[in-house]
Amino acid sequence: MDNVVQFFKNEFCGWRKWEIFWILFCNLIILGISLYLGDTAVGIIASMTGVTCVILTGMGKISNYLFGVVNILLYAYVAWNAKYYGDVMLNLLYYFPTNIIGWFVWKKNMDKESNEVYKRKMSVKNEFLVGILSIVGIFAYGYILKLLGGNLPIIDSMSTVLSVVAQILLIRRYMEQWIIWIVVDLVSVIMWIAAFFNGGESVAVLMMWIVYLANAVIMFIKWFRDIQLNNNQLDGRKTCDEL
């Protein structure tokens, strides 16, 4: 028990004031609005653990995978009720195992001083390759979802395929994941707005995706600056060695 307490103490140690404010604000606004609108407990918990997960991911904290597992299971249940079968399969067949893989990969690439994961940037060649494969995957999977009778198959497919790609980049610690997450979050917001007006689906889940979108923008900026700072420090050390 002491080890668990110490683990989470280390995870939340050294946060800046705006970072503490952000994680509290996001969770409280979702909780408040959801309770006011009478959302379900499952939807609220799924949304709050999801928001906590993506913020911890942006902070480079390995504990994001713990909150992610809870979010995955509950969100899959909510998505099933909304007939977004692509999201259901994405969470149960992909996110769940990759969360376990991600935990071990990140554990090997943690900065012990800052307790954050080491971040990196993709090459232009790899960015182009990821873009082509993503487009092909979206149309192929969209066709399958259409045959299954799912709602908004192309949009659902875009959310699913890009989420798969972004999760791989997340595990491999690439900054470009946040660009893809921004697109995924925009698509998902549209999906859940449609679900809300068609059948009154979870308001908390819709709010969760809106917060995801804002967080993706913020964390892209953070990772970009962290990588630039790290590169500058490496250049500085190289210069000193050369001297």
TASULKA-V448567 format. One record per backbone hydrogen bond with DSSP energy under -1.0 kcal/mol. NH is the residue of the N-H (numbers start at 0). CO is the residue of the C=O. Records with the same first field share a line. If there is no record, write none. Layout:
# TASULKA-V448567
NH=CO / CO
This chain:
# TASULKA-V448567
4=0
5=1
6=2
7=3
8=4
9=5
10=6
11=7
19=15
20=16
21=17
22=18
23=19
24=20
25=21
26=22
27=23
28=24
29=25
30=26
31=27
32=28
33=29
34=30
35=31
36=32
38=33
43=39
44=40
45=41
46=42
47=43
48=44
49=45
50=46
51=47
52=48
53=49
54=50
55=51
56=52
57=53
58=54
59=56
60=55
63=60
64=61
66=62
67=63
68=64
69=65
70=66
71=67
72=68
73=69
74=70
75=71
76=72
77=73
78=74
79=75
80=76
81=77
82=79
83=78
84=82
87=83
88=84
89=85
90=86
91=87
92=88
94=89
95=90
97=93
98=94
99=95
100=96
101=97
102=98
103=99
104=100
105=101
106=102
107=103
108=105
110=115
114=110
116=59
117=108
119=172
126=122
127=123
128=124
129=125
130=126
131=127
132=128
133=129
134=130
135=131
136=132
137=133
138=134
139=135
140=136
141=137
142=138
143=139
144=140
145=141
146=142
147=143
149=144
150=82
155=151
156=152
157=153
158=154
159=155
160=156
161=157
162=158
163=159
164=160
165=161
166=162
167=163
168=164
169=165
170=166
171=167
172=169
173=168
174=119
176=173
177=174
179=175
180=176
181=177
182=178
183=179
184=180
185=181
186=182
187=183
188=184
189=185
190=186
191=187
192=188
193=189
194=190
195=191
196=192
197=193
198=194
199=195
200=194
205=201
206=202
207=203
208=204
209=205
210=206
211=207
212=208
213=209
214=210
215=211
216=212
217=213
218=214
219=215
220=216
221=217
222=218
223=219
224=220
225=221
226=222
227=223
228=224
229=225
230=226
231=227
232=228
233=229
234=230
235=231
236=232
237=233
238=234
239=235
240=236
241=237
242=238
